[in-house]
Amino acid sequence: MQKWLYLIARSTIADYWRARYRLPKSSLDAMLEAGWEGPAEVEVIATSSGAEERVERLLQTLPEKYREVLKCRFLLKLSVKATALKMGVTEANVKVLQFRALKRAADLEQVVTEQEHRAL
């Protein structure tokens, strides 16, 4: 009797949560009929050439390994594993190189920014 009551309680609770979190399903046709006009066009945000130049200068001042890991990870959007394969190092080494490269770039950015402010 106790086992039977437990199974009923479990089923009742599962049904409750299933119904509560069930998302209404709607087809694309129904959404279009309701007035949806499709995905919004993505606006291209123009980046300032000054920022691009600063990034390029920073990358050029970094050692080759740091520059390569940052390009792979952020410009090419490769995973840690893919970056490790491309560079011929371990995944742990990629993580260390990325951390050190970002730290060095941040330090260099601060120096460059201070120099620019002094020049103005």
C-alpha positions as CSV (number, residue, x, y, z in Angstrom):
1,M,0.0,0.0,0.0
2,Q,2.8,2.4,0.9
3,K,4.6,1.8,-2.4
4,W,1.4,2.4,-4.3
5,L,0.8,5.7,-2.6
6,Y,4.4,6.7,-3.2
7,L,4.1,6.0,-7.0
8,I,0.8,8.0,-7.2
9,A,2.4,11.0,-5.3
10,R,5.5,10.9,-7.6
11,S,3.4,10.7,-10.7
12,T,1.2,13.6,-9.5
13,I,4.2,15.8,-8.7
14,A,5.8,15.0,-12.1
15,D,2.6,15.8,-13.9
16,Y,2.3,19.1,-12.0
17,W,5.8,20.3,-12.9
18,R,5.5,19.0,-16.5
19,A,2.4,21.1,-17.0
20,R,3.8,24.1,-15.2
21,Y,7.0,24.3,-17.3
22,R,5.5,23.2,-20.6
23,L,6.1,26.0,-23.1
24,P,3.5,26.8,-25.6
25,K,4.5,25.5,-28.9
26,S,3.9,27.8,-31.9
27,S,4.9,27.2,-35.5
28,L,6.6,29.7,-37.7
29,D,3.5,29.9,-39.8
30,A,1.3,30.8,-36.9
31,M,3.8,33.5,-35.8
32,L,3.8,34.9,-39.4
33,E,0.0,34.9,-39.4
34,A,0.0,36.8,-36.1
35,G,2.0,39.6,-37.7
36,W,5.6,38.6,-37.0
37,E,7.7,39.9,-39.8
38,G,10.7,37.6,-39.4
39,P,14.0,38.2,-37.9
40,A,15.1,41.8,-37.5
41,E,18.0,43.0,-39.6
42,V,21.2,43.2,-37.7
43,E,22.7,46.6,-37.7
44,V,26.4,46.7,-38.4
45,I,28.2,48.7,-35.8
46,A,31.1,50.6,-37.3
47,T,34.2,50.4,-35.2
48,S,36.4,53.4,-35.0
49,S,39.6,53.1,-36.9
50,G,41.4,54.6,-33.9
51,A,40.5,51.6,-31.8
52,E,41.6,49.2,-34.6
53,E,44.9,50.9,-34.9
54,R,45.4,50.7,-31.1
55,V,44.6,47.0,-31.1
56,E,47.0,46.5,-34.0
57,R,49.8,48.4,-32.2
58,L,49.2,46.5,-29.0
59,L,49.3,43.2,-30.9
60,Q,52.6,44.2,-32.6
61,T,54.3,45.0,-29.3
62,L,53.4,41.6,-27.8
63,P,55.7,38.6,-28.2
64,E,54.9,36.2,-31.1
65,K,53.3,33.5,-28.9
66,Y,51.1,36.0,-27.1
67,R,50.1,37.6,-30.4
68,E,49.3,34.2,-31.9
69,V,47.2,33.0,-29.0
70,L,45.1,36.2,-28.9
71,K,44.5,36.1,-32.6
72,C,43.4,32.5,-32.5
73,R,41.2,32.9,-29.5
74,F,39.6,36.3,-30.2
75,L,39.9,37.1,-33.9
76,L,39.5,33.6,-35.3
77,K,37.3,32.5,-32.4
78,L,38.9,29.2,-32.0
79,S,38.4,27.0,-29.0
80,V,41.1,26.3,-26.5
81,K,41.5,22.8,-28.0
82,A,41.7,24.1,-31.6
83,T,44.2,26.8,-30.6
84,A,46.3,24.2,-28.8
85,L,46.4,22.1,-31.9
86,K,47.2,25.0,-34.2
87,M,50.0,26.3,-32.0
88,G,51.3,22.8,-31.1
89,V,51.0,23.3,-27.4
90,T,48.9,21.8,-24.6
91,E,45.5,23.2,-23.7
92,A,46.8,24.2,-20.3
93,N,49.6,26.1,-22.0
94,V,47.1,27.9,-24.2
95,K,45.2,29.1,-21.1
96,V,48.4,30.3,-19.5
97,L,49.5,32.1,-22.6
98,Q,46.1,33.7,-23.0
99,F,46.1,34.9,-19.4
100,R,49.6,36.3,-19.7
101,A,49.0,37.9,-23.1
102,L,45.8,39.6,-21.8
103,K,47.7,40.9,-18.7
104,R,50.6,42.2,-20.8
105,A,48.2,43.8,-23.3
106,A,46.3,45.5,-20.5
107,D,49.6,46.8,-19.0
108,L,50.7,48.1,-22.4
109,E,47.3,49.7,-23.0
110,Q,47.6,51.6,-19.8
111,V,51.1,52.8,-20.7
112,V,50.0,53.8,-24.2
113,T,46.9,55.6,-22.9
114,E,49.0,57.5,-20.3
115,Q,51.5,58.5,-23.1
116,E,48.6,59.7,-25.3
117,H,47.2,61.8,-22.5
118,R,50.5,63.4,-21.7
119,A,51.0,64.2,-25.4
120,L,47.7,66.1,-25.5
